[in-house]
Amino acid sequence: MEIEVLVVAGCPHRQLAEERLRQALDAAGLTDTGFTTRVVGDQAAAERSGFTGSPTILIDGRDPFARPGAAPTLACRLYRTLDGLAGAPDLDRIRRALDDAGPRRSRMRTTT
């Protein structure tokens, strides 16, 4: 599984997104799974990577939290959580996204 956190320079929510992602990986038993953080520096790079705001978490090149029709942009991004708007997805949503993308899903499909 390839995971990237995309941010703009100076993103105030970078650390929160990285911390929640690490917590979700650990909670899912993926303690050996790492991720990279990449700074998106211009609109062309945002368009190439499907970056719809900072921070964006990509799992295997896909943004599991993308809003349909959202245009690539070099702006801050807010996520809806049970506690209201936040600068990163909540832990439970990240865990679900990892489960949907990860090897467990494949194993579940072959054993049912």
Secondary structure, DSSP 8 states (H G I E B T S, - for coil): --EEEEE-TT-TTHHHHHHHHHHHHHHTT-TT---EEEE--SHHHHHHHT--SBSEEEETTB-TT--TT----SSB--EEETTEEESS--HHHHHHHHHHHSHHHHHHHHH-
